[in-house]
Amino acid sequence: MAYGDRFIGGENYTSPMHFSRALFAGTAYIEKLPPDRLFAFVDVPWCKGDFAFMEKCALALRASAGRGWE
């Protein structure tokens, strides 16, 4: 279930990889899900330099710190 397949209905050639990243950011910034729910949606990293994983971790940690962007 990596790269947000649970959000977009499975692996599909019409679903680009950045789409699930945008959905995760939307749940953090717009829907403002609680941090524990955001951490549940963070997947395992694919490699040592998986920047999508790092960004999801950063968004979830920022939400747990009180969402400093407000």
Helices and strands as residue ranges (DSSP letters): G 2-4, H 5-8, H 17-29, H 35-40, H 51-64
